[in-house]
Amino acid sequence: MTPLPLALAHCLPELILAAGVLVLVLLGAIRGRESDGPVTEIAAGLLGGAIVVILLGGKTNAIVFDGAFINDGFGRFMKVLTLAGSLVTLVMSRDFLAAEKIDKFEFPILILLSTLGMLMLISAAGLIALYLGLELMSLALYVLAAFHRDNIRASEAGLKYFVLGALSSGMLLYGASLLYGFAGTVSFAGIAETINGKASLGVVFGLVFLMVGLAFKMSAVPFHMWTPDVYEGAPTPVTAFFITAVKMAAVAITLRVILTAFPGITAQWRQIVIFLSILSMVLGAFAAIGQANIKRLMAYSTIGHVGFALVGLAAGGETGVASVLAYMAIYLVMTLGTFAGILSMRVSGEGVENISDLSGLARTDGVMAFFFATMMFSLAGIPPLAGFFAKWYVFNAAIQARLYALAVIGVLSSAVAAFYYLRIVKIMYFDEPAPAFDRPALAPRIVLAGSGIIVVFLFAYPGLFIDATTAAAKSLF
Amino acid sequence: MNIAAWFFYLFSAMMIGAAFMVISARNPVHSVLFLILAFFNAAGLFLLLGAEFLAMILVVVYVGAVAVLFLFVVMMLDVDFTELKQSFLQYLPAGGIIGLVVLIEIAFVVGAWTIGPVTIANVTTPMPPGMTNTMALGRVLYTQYVYLFQAAGLILLTAMIGAIVLTLRHKAGVKRQNVAIQNARTPAEAVEVRKVASRQGI
């Protein structure tokens, strides 16, 4: 067994968040006021500190806490993405929450707890650690979805998410118990060793139920039904958090479970992943067309994008994993920018969410329209923007793995999806102006411009980024 | 048949009977009491298996907390259970068929089940000999599984914060007890001596 101080050194980011949360809970309770005060700043500092610790900390890989926690390159890469997503969402949410009068100190605390759950989830090396991380993440998310408790749509979103989330946790636990019953161990490496390339009935059963639970958290079709309602009803910063940080963690743990616990039975999991991927891409492309609410549209868009990311997983191997990592990193930047734009949609103090509210934005706020349009082009995958490269990596991986049909379906649904992204651009540039938006707060403007610049100029320095994803992908094999 | 087998059949029969009474009793309070009986019998079954820690936990958690909570809910909320049960017969055929299908499926799975060849050797924490399983659990819970134990603690903290966020409302004008002020009071400010004129009152 690893001595405790050494084990703690490997989970330093988690420790920072956990200890910080406890202090912040005390601080908030002692101050006793409703408003968030310095809690948000401290929480943002903790998230930033965790990123710095990961980036500057040791690069050694280890499994500690008796096979429950793994610290490796893949985990560190995904943790940085998750923390960045949480940090940016938290900073952007400040003004929105204050305007809606729900700026309570519990908001940053719940974000921190949820992020802590995600880090533990990404680092899970066994089924128990996976479940505990997932529950810590989800429990905080249920509350966040209903955070605007006097708003009936937010309450509905929270309740719906809670009930269906509990159901999916049940499925996941059932799968986990079957796998434990088969293998007699909860560690992923131990399960892989026990399976040893032979897919018996019990293992396949367990795999299917485990995948159902994870697909639910990723909102992959056919386990997506909750997504549009929850994403539309939840307060906008919370929706941004769902689409950015949560998605990173869910995709990361799916990759880790499949590739470290079931490497021997590729044929069995590949057909499940391909099935999820095709359905998600197609539904994401077609269902978003008729949407009038921009948050609902982004919900369908994220379903489609999860489908694209799963193409890379279906391809498998180091190339496939590296392509998924690249996809998620670029997707994070694009969605953060998009949500910075959506958070800025306020007309005379009231938040608006309809696509028609964006009409003629080019004439009322040209800069925002330009960057928002860049995000839409990038989400649609128009070269030379970053979104094109994301799709190119995953389809390339699929073709290398000889999954031609999957790649073709992916490209076709991507073309269909381009329609609704471009429709938003058309509405912003060619329709009659709707009432102008209020001057947006500083944080969302910086995030929108920053992600716009990254998305436009990524093609100039792809090497830096490819090295990081390849190195991270290597540690899974 | 030895005595353990007798007790197994006794506990199982009483548990199935109690479980049936839970769904068929007319009075919801009786249902909850039968549920408690079912829990006790399940605890007895665990004892027969040599899992006395699980048996204790079942009694403490399920009987002590969950069932009492149910009882509170049943007594406090005025739910009309006869109305809820009216459609029971109506759904019985469909529900019965689904139950039967699930039963057959479980039978198939159990029939085709193979335990991995190295499973038994894999078991990470075998029972140390000459130790009760409560003691054995206590030895690993805070050492080997300390990470998972702390994670579970954080989940409970989240649940508590969540419940407070979603339900606590601060009402204006609520009088709260302030112990410090109460203790700091002196007789001089708390007691007033007045001269009361005869037959007049204050």
Interface residues (C-beta under 8 A of the other chain):
Chain A: M1 A7 C11 A18 V21 V25 E34 F65 D66 G67 A68 F69 K104 E106 I109 L110 L113 L116 G117 M120 I128 A129 L132 G133 E135 L136 L139 A140 Y142 V143 A146 F147 R149 G158 G181 F182 A183 G184 T185 V186 S187 G190 E193 T194 I195 S200 L201 G202 F205
Chain B: V109 A112 W113 T114 I115 G116 V118 T119 I120 A121 N122 V123 T124 Q144 Y145 V146 Y147 L148 Q150 A151 A152 L154 I155 L157 T158 A159 I161 G162 I164 V165 L166 H170
